[in-house]
Amino acid sequence: MTFDKVAAAHPFLQGFKPEHLEILAANALPAHFEAAEVIFREGEMANRFYLITQGAIVLETYTKDKGGALVDKIGAGDVLGWSWLFPPYYWRMDARAVEPTNAIFFYGTRLRQEAEQDHDLGFELMRRVAAVAIQRLQAARGFSEGAPLAL
Protein backbone atom coordinates (compact mmCIF):
# COMPACT_ATOMS: atom_id res chain seq x y z
CA MET A 1 0.00 0.00 0.00
CA THR A 2 1.43 3.40 -0.93
CA PHE A 3 1.79 6.19 1.58
CA ASP A 4 -0.79 8.28 -0.32
CA LYS A 5 -3.38 5.51 0.08
CA VAL A 6 -2.55 5.12 3.77
CA ALA A 7 -2.76 8.90 4.26
CA ALA A 8 -6.19 8.94 2.65
CA ALA A 9 -7.49 6.12 4.86
CA HIS A 10 -5.67 6.16 8.21
CA PRO A 11 -7.41 8.17 10.98
CA PHE A 12 -4.11 9.41 12.47
CA LEU A 13 -3.22 11.22 9.24
CA GLN A 14 -6.59 12.84 8.56
CA GLY A 15 -6.37 16.63 8.48
CA PHE A 16 -2.59 16.97 8.28
CA LYS A 17 -1.44 19.83 6.05
CA PRO A 18 -0.09 18.65 2.66
CA GLU A 19 3.41 19.90 3.49
CA HIS A 20 3.37 17.89 6.72
CA LEU A 21 2.19 14.78 4.87
CA GLU A 22 5.18 15.24 2.55
CA ILE A 23 7.52 15.22 5.54
CA LEU A 24 5.84 12.13 6.95
CA ALA A 25 5.97 10.40 3.57
CA ALA A 26 9.70 11.10 3.32
CA ASN A 27 10.18 9.29 6.65
CA ALA A 28 7.82 6.36 6.04
CA LEU A 29 8.63 2.75 5.21
CA PRO A 30 6.42 -0.33 4.92
CA ALA A 31 6.66 -2.86 7.76
CA HIS A 32 5.36 -6.40 8.19
CA PHE A 33 5.20 -8.60 11.30
CA GLU A 34 4.39 -12.28 11.48
CA ALA A 35 2.08 -13.72 14.14
CA ALA A 36 3.88 -13.96 17.53
CA GLU A 37 6.67 -11.60 16.40
CA VAL A 38 7.81 -9.19 19.10
CA ILE A 39 7.87 -5.62 17.78
CA PHE A 40 9.47 -4.03 20.83
CA ARG A 41 10.01 -4.71 24.52
CA GLU A 42 9.49 -2.52 27.57
CA GLY A 43 12.71 -0.74 28.51
CA GLU A 44 14.24 -0.77 25.03
CA MET A 45 15.05 2.53 23.29
CA ALA A 46 11.94 3.99 21.65
CA ASN A 47 12.84 5.48 18.27
CA ARG A 48 9.97 4.56 15.96
CA PHE A 49 6.24 4.33 15.58
CA TYR A 50 3.78 2.58 13.33
CA LEU A 51 0.44 3.20 11.67
CA ILE A 52 -1.30 -0.17 11.61
CA THR A 53 -2.99 -0.86 8.28
CA GLN A 54 -3.87 -4.55 8.70
CA GLY A 55 -3.62 -7.16 11.45
CA ALA A 56 -3.58 -7.14 15.25
CA ILE A 57 -1.08 -6.37 17.99
CA VAL A 58 -1.26 -6.86 21.73
CA LEU A 59 0.31 -4.48 24.23
CA GLU A 60 1.51 -6.18 27.37
CA THR A 61 3.24 -5.23 30.59
CA TYR A 62 4.78 -7.23 33.38
CA THR A 63 4.23 -6.80 37.08
CA LYS A 64 5.88 -8.64 39.96
CA ASP A 65 2.61 -9.90 41.38
CA LYS A 66 0.71 -10.74 38.17
CA GLY A 67 3.46 -11.52 35.65
CA GLY A 68 2.50 -10.78 32.04
CA ALA A 69 -0.65 -8.73 31.66
CA LEU A 70 -2.61 -7.72 28.59
CA VAL A 71 -3.07 -3.95 28.45
CA ASP A 72 -4.72 -3.49 25.07
CA LYS A 73 -5.23 -5.00 21.64
CA ILE A 74 -4.94 -2.75 18.59
CA GLY A 75 -5.47 -3.20 14.87
CA ALA A 76 -6.02 -1.49 11.55
CA GLY A 77 -6.47 2.25 11.95
CA ASP A 78 -4.52 2.37 15.21
CA VAL A 79 -1.11 3.83 16.07
CA LEU A 80 1.58 1.77 17.75
CA GLY A 81 4.25 3.52 19.78
CA TRP A 82 4.24 6.94 21.37
CA SER A 83 7.27 6.71 23.66
CA TRP A 84 9.56 8.05 20.89
CA LEU A 85 8.12 11.51 21.49
CA PHE A 86 8.47 11.71 25.28
CA PRO A 87 11.75 11.62 27.23
CA PRO A 88 13.45 9.42 28.29
CA TYR A 89 12.50 7.67 24.98
CA TYR A 90 12.09 4.10 26.26
CA TRP A 91 9.20 1.74 25.55
CA ARG A 92 6.76 1.49 28.42
CA MET A 93 5.14 -1.77 27.25
CA ASP A 94 5.83 -4.79 25.08
CA ALA A 95 4.20 -5.05 21.65
CA ARG A 96 3.64 -8.35 19.86
CA ALA A 97 1.79 -9.19 16.64
CA VAL A 98 -0.95 -11.77 17.18
CA GLU A 99 -1.63 -12.23 13.48
CA PRO A 100 0.21 -11.18 10.32
CA THR A 101 0.29 -7.39 10.50
CA ASN A 102 1.12 -4.64 8.01
CA ALA A 103 2.07 -1.14 9.04
CA ILE A 104 3.77 2.04 8.00
CA PHE A 105 6.99 2.54 9.94
CA PHE A 106 8.35 5.98 10.90
CA TYR A 107 11.68 6.89 12.45
CA GLY A 108 10.58 8.86 15.48
CA THR A 109 14.01 10.39 15.99
CA ARG A 110 13.90 11.93 12.51
CA LEU A 111 10.39 13.23 13.05
CA ARG A 112 11.43 14.80 16.36
CA GLN A 113 14.12 16.69 14.43
CA GLU A 114 11.58 17.79 11.81
CA ALA A 115 9.23 18.93 14.57
CA GLU A 116 11.99 21.04 16.12
CA GLN A 117 12.32 22.88 12.82
CA ASP A 118 8.59 23.11 12.07
CA HIS A 119 6.66 23.81 15.25
CA ASP A 120 3.29 23.47 13.50
CA LEU A 121 4.23 19.90 12.59
CA GLY A 122 5.49 19.36 16.12
CA PHE A 123 2.23 20.57 17.60
CA GLU A 124 0.18 18.29 15.33
CA LEU A 125 2.31 15.28 16.16
CA MET A 126 2.23 16.04 19.87
CA ARG A 127 -1.54 16.57 19.87
CA ARG A 128 -2.25 13.35 18.00
CA VAL A 129 0.26 11.19 19.84
CA ALA A 130 -0.92 12.54 23.20
CA ALA A 131 -4.45 11.39 22.32
CA VAL A 132 -3.07 7.89 21.62
CA ALA A 133 -1.13 7.93 24.90
CA ILE A 134 -4.25 8.87 26.86
CA GLN A 135 -6.20 6.07 25.20
CA ARG A 136 -3.49 3.52 26.12
CA LEU A 137 -3.25 4.79 29.69
CA GLN A 138 -7.01 4.50 30.09
CA ALA A 139 -6.81 0.93 28.83
CA ALA A 140 -4.01 0.20 31.32
CA ARG A 141 -6.00 1.81 34.12
CA GLY A 142 -8.97 -0.41 33.30
CA PHE A 143 -6.71 -3.41 33.65
CA SER A 144 -5.18 -2.28 36.92
CA GLU A 145 -8.63 -1.73 38.46
CA GLY A 146 -9.71 -5.22 37.44
CA ALA A 147 -12.14 -4.01 34.80
CA PRO A 148 -12.35 -6.25 31.75
CA LEU A 149 -10.85 -4.84 28.59
CA ALA A 150 -13.09 -4.46 25.58
CA LEU A 151 -11.11 -6.18 22.84
Short mmCIF file of the C-alpha atoms (twelve columns), coordinates in Angstrom:
data_MODEL
# 
_entry.id   MODEL 
# 
loop_
_atom_site.group_PDB 
_atom_site.id 
_atom_site.type_symbol 
_atom_site.label_atom_id 
_atom_site.label_alt_id 
_atom_site.label_comp_id 
_atom_site.label_asym_id 
_atom_site.label_seq_id 
_atom_site.Cartn_x 
_atom_site.Cartn_y 
_atom_site.Cartn_z 
_atom_site.pdbx_PDB_model_num 
ATOM 1   C CA . MET A 1   0.000   0.000   0.000  1 
ATOM 2   C CA . THR A 2   1.425   3.397   -0.930 1 
ATOM 3   C CA . PHE A 3   1.794   6.191   1.582  1 
ATOM 4   C CA . ASP A 4   -0.793  8.281   -0.318 1 
ATOM 5   C CA . LYS A 5   -3.376  5.506   0.076  1 
ATOM 6   C CA . VAL A 6   -2.552  5.122   3.766  1 
ATOM 7   C CA . ALA A 7   -2.765  8.903   4.255  1 
ATOM 8   C CA . ALA A 8   -6.190  8.940   2.649  1 
ATOM 9   C CA . ALA A 9   -7.490  6.116   4.856  1 
ATOM 10  C CA . HIS A 10  -5.675  6.160   8.209  1 
ATOM 11  C CA . PRO A 11  -7.411  8.171   10.977 1 
ATOM 12  C CA . PHE A 12  -4.107  9.406   12.472 1 
ATOM 13  C CA . LEU A 13  -3.215  11.218  9.241  1 
ATOM 14  C CA . GLN A 14  -6.587  12.837  8.561  1 
ATOM 15  C CA . GLY A 15  -6.366  16.631  8.482  1 
ATOM 16  C CA . PHE A 16  -2.589  16.968  8.278  1 
ATOM 17  C CA . LYS A 17  -1.440  19.827  6.049  1 
ATOM 18  C CA . PRO A 18  -0.089  18.649  2.661  1 
ATOM 19  C CA . GLU A 19  3.408   19.903  3.492  1 
ATOM 20  C CA . HIS A 20  3.374   17.887  6.716  1 
ATOM 21  C CA . LEU A 21  2.186   14.783  4.872  1 
ATOM 22  C CA . GLU A 22  5.176   15.239  2.553  1 
ATOM 23  C CA . ILE A 23  7.523   15.220  5.541  1 
ATOM 24  C CA . LEU A 24  5.837   12.135  6.955  1 
ATOM 25  C CA . ALA A 25  5.968   10.397  3.572  1 
ATOM 26  C CA . ALA A 26  9.704   11.099  3.318  1 
ATOM 27  C CA . ASN A 27  10.185  9.293   6.648  1 
ATOM 28  C CA . ALA A 28  7.817   6.360   6.037  1 
ATOM 29  C CA . LEU A 29  8.628   2.746   5.205  1 
ATOM 30  C CA . PRO A 30  6.415   -0.335  4.924  1 
ATOM 31  C CA . ALA A 31  6.657   -2.864  7.756  1 
ATOM 32  C CA . HIS A 32  5.357   -6.404  8.191  1 
ATOM 33  C CA . PHE A 33  5.203   -8.597  11.295 1 
ATOM 34  C CA . GLU A 34  4.389   -12.281 11.482 1 
ATOM 35  C CA . ALA A 35  2.085   -13.724 14.141 1 
ATOM 36  C CA . ALA A 36  3.879   -13.959 17.527 1 
ATOM 37  C CA . GLU A 37  6.675   -11.602 16.395 1 
ATOM 38  C CA . VAL A 38  7.812   -9.191  19.100 1 
ATOM 39  C CA . ILE A 39  7.868   -5.624  17.776 1 
ATOM 40  C CA . PHE A 40  9.472   -4.035  20.829 1 
ATOM 41  C CA . ARG A 41  10.006  -4.709  24.516 1 
ATOM 42  C CA . GLU A 42  9.486   -2.521  27.568 1 
ATOM 43  C CA . GLY A 43  12.706  -0.740  28.511 1 
ATOM 44  C CA . GLU A 44  14.244  -0.767  25.026 1 
ATOM 45  C CA . MET A 45  15.045  2.529   23.292 1 
ATOM 46  C CA . ALA A 46  11.938  3.993   21.647 1 
ATOM 47  C CA . ASN A 47  12.839  5.483   18.274 1 
ATOM 48  C CA . ARG A 48  9.969   4.565   15.960 1 
ATOM 49  C CA . PHE A 49  6.237   4.330   15.581 1 
ATOM 50  C CA . TYR A 50  3.780   2.579   13.325 1 
ATOM 51  C CA . LEU A 51  0.443   3.197   11.669 1 
ATOM 52  C CA . ILE A 52  -1.298  -0.169  11.612 1 
ATOM 53  C CA . THR A 53  -2.995  -0.862  8.278  1 
ATOM 54  C CA . GLN A 54  -3.871  -4.552  8.704  1 
ATOM 55  C CA . GLY A 55  -3.620  -7.163  11.447 1 
ATOM 56  C CA . ALA A 56  -3.581  -7.135  15.247 1 
ATOM 57  C CA . ILE A 57  -1.083  -6.371  17.990 1 
ATOM 58  C CA . VAL A 58  -1.265  -6.856  21.730 1 
ATOM 59  C CA . LEU A 59  0.309   -4.484  24.226 1 
ATOM 60  C CA . GLU A 60  1.512   -6.176  27.371 1 
ATOM 61  C CA . THR A 61  3.239   -5.232  30.591 1 
ATOM 62  C CA . TYR A 62  4.783   -7.234  33.376 1 
ATOM 63  C CA . THR A 63  4.229   -6.802  37.078 1 
ATOM 64  C CA . LYS A 64  5.883   -8.643  39.956 1 
ATOM 65  C CA . ASP A 65  2.609   -9.897  41.376 1 
ATOM 66  C CA . LYS A 66  0.712   -10.741 38.166 1 
ATOM 67  C CA . GLY A 67  3.455   -11.516 35.647 1 
ATOM 68  C CA . GLY A 68  2.498   -10.776 32.038 1 
ATOM 69  C CA . ALA A 69  -0.652  -8.732  31.657 1 
ATOM 70  C CA . LEU A 70  -2.608  -7.721  28.590 1 
ATOM 71  C CA . VAL A 71  -3.066  -3.947  28.446 1 
ATOM 72  C CA . ASP A 72  -4.723  -3.488  25.068 1 
ATOM 73  C CA . LYS A 73  -5.232  -4.995  21.635 1 
ATOM 74  C CA . ILE A 74  -4.944  -2.746  18.590 1 
ATOM 75  C CA . GLY A 75  -5.472  -3.198  14.874 1 
ATOM 76  C CA . ALA A 76  -6.023  -1.495  11.546 1 
ATOM 77  C CA . GLY A 77  -6.468  2.254   11.946 1 
ATOM 78  C CA . ASP A 78  -4.516  2.372   15.209 1 
ATOM 79  C CA . VAL A 79  -1.114  3.825   16.067 1 
ATOM 80  C CA . LEU A 80  1.577   1.766   17.755 1 
ATOM 81  C CA . GLY A 81  4.247   3.520   19.778 1 
ATOM 82  C CA . TRP A 82  4.242   6.936   21.375 1 
ATOM 83  C CA . SER A 83  7.270   6.714   23.655 1 
ATOM 84  C CA . TRP A 84  9.559   8.051   20.887 1 
ATOM 85  C CA . LEU A 85  8.121   11.510  21.488 1 
ATOM 86  C CA . PHE A 86  8.474   11.713  25.276 1 
ATOM 87  C CA . PRO A 87  11.746  11.621  27.234 1 
ATOM 88  C CA . PRO A 88  13.446  9.421   28.286 1 
ATOM 89  C CA . TYR A 89  12.496  7.669   24.983 1 
ATOM 90  C CA . TYR A 90  12.092  4.096   26.257 1 
ATOM 91  C CA . TRP A 91  9.198   1.742   25.546 1 
ATOM 92  C CA . ARG A 92  6.760   1.493   28.422 1 
ATOM 93  C CA . MET A 93  5.136   -1.775  27.254 1 
ATOM 94  C CA . ASP A 94  5.831   -4.793  25.076 1 
ATOM 95  C CA . ALA A 95  4.198   -5.047  21.653 1 
ATOM 96  C CA . ARG A 96  3.639   -8.350  19.855 1 
ATOM 97  C CA . ALA A 97  1.789   -9.190  16.643 1 
ATOM 98  C CA . VAL A 98  -0.948  -11.770 17.179 1 
ATOM 99  C CA . GLU A 99  -1.626  -12.232 13.476 1 
ATOM 100 C CA . PRO A 100 0.205   -11.181 10.317 1 
ATOM 101 C CA . THR A 101 0.288   -7.388  10.502 1 
ATOM 102 C CA . ASN A 102 1.122   -4.643  8.006  1 
ATOM 103 C CA . ALA A 103 2.065   -1.144  9.041  1 
ATOM 104 C CA . ILE A 104 3.767   2.043   7.996  1 
ATOM 105 C CA . PHE A 105 6.995   2.542   9.940  1 
ATOM 106 C CA . PHE A 106 8.355   5.984   10.897 1 
ATOM 107 C CA . TYR A 107 11.676  6.888   12.450 1 
ATOM 108 C CA . GLY A 108 10.579  8.862   15.483 1 
ATOM 109 C CA . THR A 109 14.012  10.387  15.989 1 
ATOM 110 C CA . ARG A 110 13.900  11.928  12.512 1 
ATOM 111 C CA . LEU A 111 10.394  13.227  13.052 1 
ATOM 112 C CA . ARG A 112 11.429  14.803  16.365 1 
ATOM 113 C CA . GLN A 113 14.121  16.694  14.431 1 
ATOM 114 C CA . GLU A 114 11.582  17.787  11.806 1 
ATOM 115 C CA . ALA A 115 9.228   18.925  14.573 1 
ATOM 116 C CA . GLU A 116 11.988  21.036  16.125 1 
ATOM 117 C CA . GLN A 117 12.321  22.878  12.815 1 
ATOM 118 C CA . ASP A 118 8.589   23.107  12.068 1 
ATOM 119 C CA . HIS A 119 6.660   23.810  15.253 1 
ATOM 120 C CA . ASP A 120 3.292   23.475  13.499 1 
ATOM 121 C CA . LEU A 121 4.225   19.902  12.585 1 
ATOM 122 C CA . GLY A 122 5.491   19.355  16.123 1 
ATOM 123 C CA . PHE A 123 2.227   20.573  17.605 1 
ATOM 124 C CA . GLU A 124 0.178   18.290  15.333 1 
ATOM 125 C CA . LEU A 125 2.315   15.276  16.160 1 
ATOM 126 C CA . MET A 126 2.227   16.036  19.872 1 
ATOM 127 C CA . ARG A 127 -1.540  16.567  19.870 1 
ATOM 128 C CA . ARG A 128 -2.250  13.350  18.000 1 
ATOM 129 C CA . VAL A 129 0.265   11.191  19.841 1 
ATOM 130 C CA . ALA A 130 -0.922  12.538  23.203 1 
ATOM 131 C CA . ALA A 131 -4.447  11.387  22.317 1 
ATOM 132 C CA . VAL A 132 -3.074  7.891   21.617 1 
ATOM 133 C CA . ALA A 133 -1.126  7.933   24.900 1 
ATOM 134 C CA . ILE A 134 -4.250  8.873   26.858 1 
ATOM 135 C CA . GLN A 135 -6.202  6.065   25.204 1 
ATOM 136 C CA . ARG A 136 -3.489  3.522   26.115 1 
ATOM 137 C CA . LEU A 137 -3.248  4.794   29.691 1 
ATOM 138 C CA . GLN A 138 -7.006  4.501   30.090 1 
ATOM 139 C CA . ALA A 139 -6.810  0.927   28.833 1 
ATOM 140 C CA . ALA A 140 -4.012  0.202   31.316 1 
ATOM 141 C CA . ARG A 141 -6.004  1.806   34.121 1 
ATOM 142 C CA . GLY A 142 -8.974  -0.405  33.305 1 
ATOM 143 C CA . PHE A 143 -6.712  -3.412  33.647 1 
ATOM 144 C CA . SER A 144 -5.184  -2.278  36.925 1 
ATOM 145 C CA . GLU A 145 -8.633  -1.731  38.463 1 
ATOM 146 C CA . GLY A 146 -9.711  -5.216  37.443 1 
ATOM 147 C CA . ALA A 147 -12.144 -4.006  34.803 1 
ATOM 148 C CA . PRO A 148 -12.350 -6.248  31.752 1 
ATOM 149 C CA . LEU A 149 -10.850 -4.843  28.591 1 
ATOM 150 C CA . ALA A 150 -13.092 -4.462  25.584 1 
ATOM 151 C CA . LEU A 151 -11.114 -6.184  22.839 1 
# 
